[in-house]
Amino acid sequence: MEIKRYDSLPQEAKDIREKVFVEEQDFKEEFDAADGLSVHLVAFDCGKPVATCRFYRKADTASFVLGRIAVVKECRGRHIGARLIAYAEDMLKNEADFILIHAQTRVRSFYEKQGYTAFGEEDFEEDCPHVWMKKRLRRG
């Protein structure tokens, strides 16, 4: 598996997010202003784009928001999402105190396995329950 970094939203990431979040999960407002502020990662398996995520710095902090983590259906269960998250964390290890994720509640346990802990109240994004989660990268 190869992971590529993009400083603007690539077509491969758009296609994966459209397939996973819009077609499968029925989200309507998938693309937003944060896409223009984000670094985007795309994982390729045998040259085919299979997963994506994005991250951006939370304004005036040493924290980053990691999100829009999506793996195409036929590649789930192969730990690609976990590898993509670990790759992003490695990229941020020298500049981020914390990484925050606004996780769908139904996949909270996946993020807990990656070392994230929930905080705050559950909220809703397009009628889907979400919870904020965080992971400390730097001690201080």
C-alpha distance (Angstrom), angle and dihedral (degrees) to the residues before:
residue distance angle dihedral
M1 . . .
E2 3.79 . .
I3 3.81 124.7 .
K4 3.80 120.5 -156.2
R5 3.80 128.1 -164.4
Y6 3.81 122.9 -139.7
D7 3.79 128.5 -173.0
S8 3.81 91.5 -153.2
L9 3.81 131.3 36.6
P10 3.83 107.4 -79.1
Q11 3.79 123.8 -149.7
E12 3.82 90.4 -114.6
A13 3.81 91.3 60.0
K14 3.81 91.3 45.1
D15 3.80 90.6 52.5
I16 3.83 94.1 48.9
R17 3.80 93.3 46.7
E18 3.80 91.8 46.3
K19 3.81 90.5 51.9
V20 3.84 96.7 44.3
F21 3.79 105.2 33.4
V22 3.81 103.6 27.0
E23 3.81 104.4 31.5
E24 3.83 100.5 31.2
Q25 3.81 101.9 29.9
D26 3.82 100.3 28.2
F27 3.83 98.1 -127.2
K28 3.79 112.0 160.9
E29 3.80 102.8 -169.4
E30 3.79 100.4 50.9
F31 3.79 100.1 141.1
D32 3.80 120.9 59.1
A33 3.80 145.5 159.5
A34 3.81 91.3 -81.4
D35 3.81 88.3 70.3
G36 3.80 88.1 70.6
L37 3.81 92.0 51.6
S38 3.79 96.3 45.2
V39 3.75 140.7 93.7
H40 3.80 107.5 -132.7
L41 3.80 125.9 -150.2
V42 3.79 124.7 -161.4
A43 3.81 123.7 -170.3
F44 3.78 117.1 -148.2
D45 3.80 125.5 -160.6
C46 3.81 113.8 -165.5
G47 3.80 88.0 -16.6
K48 3.81 93.9 -53.4
P49 3.84 119.5 116.7
V50 3.82 106.9 -119.5
A51 3.82 107.9 159.8
T52 3.77 142.1 18.7
C53 3.79 144.2 -177.5
R54 3.78 138.7 169.4
F55 3.79 136.4 -147.2
Y56 3.77 136.8 -169.4
R57 3.79 137.3 175.3
K58 3.79 115.3 -95.6
A59 3.81 105.3 -122.2
D60 3.81 115.5 -87.1
T61 3.82 94.7 -6.3
A62 3.79 141.1 95.4
S63 3.80 88.6 -120.0
F64 3.79 129.3 100.9
V65 3.79 130.4 -155.3
L66 3.79 114.1 -133.7
G67 3.76 116.4 -164.8
R68 3.77 154.1 131.6
I69 3.79 88.1 67.9
A70 3.79 106.2 175.4
V71 3.80 135.2 166.5
V72 3.79 121.3 -170.8
K73 3.79 112.5 -108.9
E74 3.79 97.5 -112.8
C75 3.83 91.6 55.9
R76 3.81 100.3 47.1
G77 3.79 118.6 118.8
R78 3.81 92.7 38.6
H79 3.84 95.5 97.7
I80 3.81 91.9 -112.3
G81 3.81 92.3 133.0
A82 3.80 91.3 51.8
R83 3.80 91.0 48.6
L84 3.80 91.4 49.5
I85 3.82 91.3 51.0
A86 3.82 91.2 48.0
Y87 3.81 89.5 50.5
A88 3.83 91.4 52.1
E89 3.82 91.1 46.7
D90 3.80 90.2 51.2
M91 3.81 90.2 51.7
L92 3.81 90.3 51.6
K93 3.82 101.0 38.9
N94 3.81 94.5 103.9
E95 3.80 97.8 46.2
A96 3.80 108.5 29.5
D97 3.77 125.5 78.2
F98 3.81 90.4 -176.3
I99 3.78 138.6 10.2
L100 3.79 115.5 -147.9
I101 3.81 126.2 -159.1
H102 3.81 127.0 -170.5
A103 3.80 93.6 -148.7
Q104 3.76 130.1 -168.4
T105 3.79 103.5 -112.0
R106 3.83 91.6 -129.0
V107 3.83 90.5 65.0
R108 3.80 96.9 39.7
S109 3.83 92.0 114.9
F110 3.82 90.5 57.3
Y111 3.80 90.0 58.7
E112 3.79 92.1 43.4
K113 3.82 87.4 57.8
Q114 3.82 87.1 55.5
G115 3.82 90.2 54.9
Y116 3.81 100.7 -96.4
T117 3.81 123.3 137.7
A118 3.79 126.6 -156.3
F119 3.79 122.5 -120.3
G120 3.78 135.7 177.6
E121 3.77 130.3 13.2
E122 3.77 126.0 -36.3
D123 3.81 111.1 -104.8
F124 3.77 137.1 -179.1
E125 3.76 132.8 -110.3
E126 3.80 111.5 -172.3
D127 3.82 90.0 -18.7
C128 3.82 91.4 -54.3
P129 3.84 116.6 120.1
H130 3.80 114.0 -118.4
V131 3.78 135.4 176.7
W132 3.80 130.5 -160.4
M133 3.80 114.3 -118.4
K134 3.79 131.9 -176.3
K135 3.76 142.1 -166.3
R136 3.79 126.4 -165.1
L137 3.79 113.0 -131.0
R138 3.81 102.2 173.8
R139 3.77 125.8 39.9
G140 3.74 115.3 -132.4
